[in-house]
Amino acid sequence: MCKYADVGVKPVGTLKETAELLGEALFGLDFQEDNDGTFDEYPTFLAFHDGYMYALLGNPRPEDDVREDPNGDFQLKMMPIEDSPGEYADVSDELVDMLSRDGRLSVYMLD
């Protein structure tokens, strides 16, 4: 079964600084700036672990921001690197619990 997550992250400094803290809290992941535009207008830091991609999305420029309710928070996405057939399980609540226990970041479930 493939897992995915979509979690809100309160910024702690810049996107890079938040990515560094997030990496420490997530198995020591090494988040690197995405220069390929994987998420189009969103500045992004990416990390890879155990067949999954972790993407910390920042805020787009105001003229590119198409979100209904921009709030300045970042967004963490976890998804399989390879598409696979079968069931997918949302593990957002588990990710929020784990990061909340770590205590360095304020995270929350997205609607």
Buried (B, 14 or more C-beta within 10 A) or exposed (E): EBBBBBBBBEBBEEBBEBBBBBBBBBEEBEBBEBEEEEBEBBBBBBBEBEEBBBBBBBBBEEEEEEEEEEEEBBBBBBBEEEEEEEEEEEBBEEBBEEBBEBEEBEBBEBE
